[in-house]
Amino acid sequence: MVRRSFKFLLRPTARQSVALAACLDDHRALYNAALEHR
């Protein structure tokens, strides 16, 4: 069996960078809240 992997280089626009940062902040807060709840 041959395993293949792919790398993709992200080059987001300024607007996309803002959206990605907001998404990351939301996910980080959710993850930390789940850890605290546990």
Residue pairs with C-beta under 8 A, 6 or more apart in sequence:
12 20
